[in-house]
Amino acid sequence: MKRLRLGIPKGSLQETTLRVLERAGWRITVGSRSYTATTDDPELECLLVRAQEMARYVAAGALDAGLTGRDWVAETGAEVREVLELAYAKQGLGRVRWVLAVPEDSPVQSVQELEGKTIATELVRMTEQYLARQGVRARVEFSWGATEIKVPRLADAIVEITETGASLRANRLRVLDTVLESATVLIASHVAWADPWTRSRIEHLALLLEGAVSAMGKVGLMLNVRREHLPAVLEVLPALERPTISPLSDPAWVAVNTVVDESIVRRIIPQLKQRQAQGIVEYPLNKVVL
């Protein structure tokens, strides 16, 4: 039996990726000390690989496809096909930034003032390219982790990844500039993409992953309302396109079905009730396929 060999990022992206895959329809179980995963899909084989190494293994054909950050694809220079961007990170939806940062009390106010200085980072290649674009010559040292604590004693500045900025603030660091923005991407090897069966499986995976990410942070709303009150109800109902309105057995009533951001539900349900909506049901979503 042919199987799609998929790489799952081990580390900071692991738990969110597993949740997205579950919402997409795959149950994946990872042992506490294992680098392999079991799935409920006999045509899917999963292996946990560090995000920093994913693109290299996909490019070499050891994996057919993998989920990793676009930053690490660029850093390794691996020749892979980007199939889909999935804007999620460790803490939820959104992109991440690699930022150039210095201690809050550092006299340095711009990247140009780092001429001849030392910068610590995991993202060495991309940092060197950034400095070259800025016309700055500085020493870029690879950091094995805990990069935030290396200034000012071990380095003059760092280039570090941030999602919310909380770690930078906790370590009293000040951002000078954004070096690179990144998002999670689904990548495939060129050999796998050229194979009709494997490509079909990757496209199937991409469709469902995109639907799962689109549904994150959203819920469905169903309600009934008399036709004369429908315009007032629609005024408070945002939707991806427009709400679905269906007639009921009583011609004086209609059913309304829509998708909204979960964060606004607590505000709009009371408004819907004030506008004579009845039978309001909120339900969770696993996928929204546009």
Beta strands, then each sheet from edge to edge (+ up, - down):
strand 1: 4-10
strand 2: 28-30
strand 3: 36-39
strand 4: 44-50
strand 5: 65-69
strand 6: 81-86
strand 7: 88-89
strand 8: 92-93
strand 9: 96-103
strand 10: 118-121
strand 11: 139-142
strand 12: 157-162
strand 13: 173-182
strand 14: 184-188
strand 15: 218-226
strand 16: 244-247
strand 17: 253-261
strand 18: 278-284
sheet 1: 2+ 3- 4+ 1+ 5+ 14- 6+
sheet 2: 7+ 8-
sheet 3: 11+ 10+ 12+ 9- 13+
sheet 4: 16+ 17- 15+ 18-
end
